[in-house]
Amino acid sequence: MEKEEQNLSNEESLKLITAMINKAKGNIQDSYIFFLVWGWLVVFACLLHYGLLKFTTMEHPEIAWFILIIGVFLSGYFGYKIGKSSSVKTYSDSIHGHIWIAFGVGYFILIIFMKEINYNLNPLIMLLAGGSTYLSGITIKFRPLIYGGIVLWVAAIIAFLVPGDIQLLTSAGGILLGYLIPGYILKYKNGKHV
Amino acid sequence: MFETLDPLLHSQLRLSVMSLLVSVEQADFVYIKEETEATAGNLSVQLDKLSNAGYIEIVKGFRGKKPNTSCRITKNGIEAFEKYVKTINNYLNIKK
């Protein structure tokens, strides 16, 4: 009851408002999981595609990319789990979640129709990855992700310029630098906060 | 002349709650209790007052099997909060 009875001066009111607004932070660090899931899946898909292309006579080594569909379901699962366990939902949490849904849908459509673009998935995957990473970084104000997004866009440009097999290695490198490293930095930060 | 400060907002705990809710989409009772360091009983009473005034919306539901209460600020609440901050700013500017 004591809080209720206290009289507030105008200065105290403003200080209180500022302090409470600063407390309202969401659970953005939990989102590292999305970078690790997508990062490892894309790196694995690139290397598997490269391996199938170089060391087997398989007609369509591109099928390696279908493992990304696992990511769509894993993202949905982790998104649901994080949403359910959190006691507060900030606007940036919400926008951040929708960025991942939007780009997840993008990956999904791209993989389903890869035949229509003659299986030239790599530069487009890099473009989508760059977009989601850059926007994530801006939303949660985390610089390593912003730089990661830029790295992925550069990887997309390089991928457009080099032959198919080299594209795969470019993509794996781009994802390692642009997704996985910022993802692990975020995870490390997360660990420190808990 | 100055308008008077909204008495519903000019109280430490209710103002804390409103400041917290204005910055998030929604927050659970437990979260608000932790951040405002209020007792459950007092917080309940103050949330009801804010809800009766139409400043916040209280949604009672379940998380898994546990009952869960979450709150979000309404459009009226945002307007009242903005008006409160503006009035306080006017007071402070005159003092300078």
Interface residues (C-beta under 8 A of the other chain):
Chain A: M1 K3 E4 Q6 L8 N10 E11 S13 L14 L16 I17 A19 M20 I21 K23 A24 G26 K84 S87 V88 K89 T90 Y91 D93 S94
Chain B: H10 S11 Q12 L13 R14 L15 S16 S19 L20 V22 S23 V24 E25 Q26 A27 D28 V30 Y31 E35 T36 A38 N42 Q46 R63 Y84 V85 I88 N89 Y91 L92
